Amino acid sequence: MFSKEEVKNKGTYLRPYEKCKIYGPECLTDAELIAIIIRSGVKGISCEELSSEIINSLPGANISGLLRCNEEELKDINGVGEVKAIQMIALKEITKRVTNKRFVNNELSFDSPDVVADKYMNIMREKETEELLVLLLNARNVLIKELWLAKGSFNSCVASAKEVYYYAIKHKASGIIIAHNHPTGDPTPSDSDIYVTNKFVDTGELVNITLLDHIIIGENVYFSMKEHNLIS
């Protein structure tokens, strides 16, 4: 194994495993991280070349696109067979579980959009159609129940405010947060998003259950209507 000084002075080429051992995983590119997972290339393609091909073939051409791929889609990538596809599916599942384990505490307070985004970003950004998530909260903004109520276009398939507040009343919620995803990756709200949000605000005022925020999830980014003063 080369020392840091040998690498620095001689410009020695390091394979991803060696580079990780000397400099740490934070110094590796996305492709180099994948190379460590898959461990080997295939006939005519080195491990590093195959890893770069995998990254470039993922949605968005970056490693977060792995969360949107299933086993069959990964096997469609040139050089990726069943074993390597399953290795990456396992990596995807580890990522999801580690993220979810951060939020097993039922006393987690959803008092900022950052908390909502941290918990649901990886779940929502991999969905191919728009889905509506409703978080029912108590007076301390602690989660009572999460509801997935609609699929499709947010403005055409969104659960009605009446349905959402039926569940809010049933579970004695003090406030709600709604969130939906934009599969395009751009979380900027449309005019329809804003219109529907105002309908929720009006209904909430009638039943005294406040809409605290409407958060739109994009590709590793979110838009909070509360933070942008689109909810009074």
Order of alpha helices (4+ residues) and beta strands (2+ residues): alpha-alpha-alpha-alpha-alpha-alpha-alpha-beta-beta-alpha-alpha-beta-alpha-beta-beta
